[in-house]
């Protein structure tokens, strides 16, 4: 199939740069290991219903991270199953290279229905998360943990677990951060209250430093959501926020959560009706259904504070949901109706959601194995929605967050952290960060405050053997969020992969809404090729950039020939998703004025799908290039600190992996570059002045 060929030349003048759209930049500042050698976080290795119930995940899980006053606090359980102690770790982020300090509590995870305590079984329970919150009124640490609808009659000492520090102990020096700063464990927040049958604890901090505790009382499809307030001295009584223990068929439970954002307290959730798993009496959905939204302008210290729906109309507490949507006070959408394909549409996860500082609302949900996105600006009357593509997947257990007018979500795809972002009120998702660590991660929790993103992760060791794979390393990563001008493309050449000039037989052009121009090369088989002939106005040195999807293989390779120069066995970066197109770069290729030719030949059959090719001008020919021989990078190899000896100051640089991925870019400061956070290996360092470019191979040892 030969298609008409189009060549796009984008020339954006610098005078318009002030009008460039802002994009979200996510920069990894540090990655540290929380656990020491020989110690790991608890993981339920083994077989479902034998070694664990529901899920293998327990550390990190739930509302297990808080960052305040420059300190990070995380909770976890100590691995393996013979340990299971509750753990609290703290790191002083204000001090470079400060260590993680950990406290081991005597309490041990009780297991499914307490069977690990009474010796009746060996199963762990993933519901038994450990929530943490720091009150800045009195600098106390609060942890609510290890519960799954237990009664005092069955677990009299462990049905509800609460540990609180002494006052003014949250930020003590590291040598004082020990178990001695904590009071003995309690089975209540307020003496005399009812704390039986609680699950899913969360702790939220208000702007005044007070805390809101929340938990479910009851069971799946038949539970109430209770809130309580800590004022710096005592906890209030529990009060009813959402009532699910209604008469059938309206009996339900709320799946979601609440957050303080921009001075308001929001709730976003779905509903699980008790009849959802009964095909005879189901209301039409399996597991969770609907998207719901409510907010209050103050701190919800009790049930008397005013709450509002999406239309800013006052609502009455407690919230009571009804299978008749006309009687549901806070439902904003029903994804099962809009995008469900099964007889009973299924949403198994909580919705991910956020509200931006401008009041834009975004929800992401999973329906019948499709990601759906609902969104509206504050000025919009109704929600828009989209499905598929690169919309984030809430089953990664991430959450939506916002920074200024940007919405973003953290995912783990193929063991690597990916951050996807879109502008508020839009569905134009882009990838802002892809992890390059040599290790893979299994799951995570995240926390955002100000312009910082913190991601708390467990390593995927690949070992699922009970007694061996039940303790895994924990990591903590710190990112900076910033707004930058969208890249200004100067003399860039864009070639759509499907607009080839010649090609081998049986080339298939596929359609995908997230591909450039909506099309890409599908089912690219071994030895197949596509060739483009194109005109260039400015001869010079360019970066060749191939955007391609590669879901499955770490060894996807192509031969790429540019004007007779063969670059063989080019490794195509793995994207872990056919809807994600990432850059593979060959730096410093030469294009001639007039006609040029590029040919892509697939070497590993069906391992990648090309979307587009870009040539980015680095330097025009016949200019006063700086002499490559006068640029020296030393020491090389290095442990991570490289000096650049050059007659030109303020060089731009790009650090590029051997797979062609740009890992870091910027302007050299004092002709020195700190790359100590990157793993041992070989890299390419590209250096640019206004009209010149060179690439040096460097080694981090």
VENUR-V259434 format. One line per field, one symbol per residue. ss: DSSP state (2 for helix, 1 for strand, 0 for the rest). Layout:
ss = ???
This chain:
ss = 00000001110002222220011111111111100000001100000100011000000000001111001111111100000011111111000000011111111100022222220000011000011111100001111110000000000000001111100000000222002221000100000000000111111110000011111111100111111111000010001111000000000111111111100111111111100000000000111111111111000000000011000001100010000022200011102222200000111000011110000011111110011111110000000111100000022200011110011111111001111111100000011111000000111111111001111111100000000000110111111111111000000111110000011000011110000222111100000011111111000111111111100000001111110011111110000000000111111111100111111111000000111111111111000000022201110001001111100000011111100001111110100111000000111111110000111111110
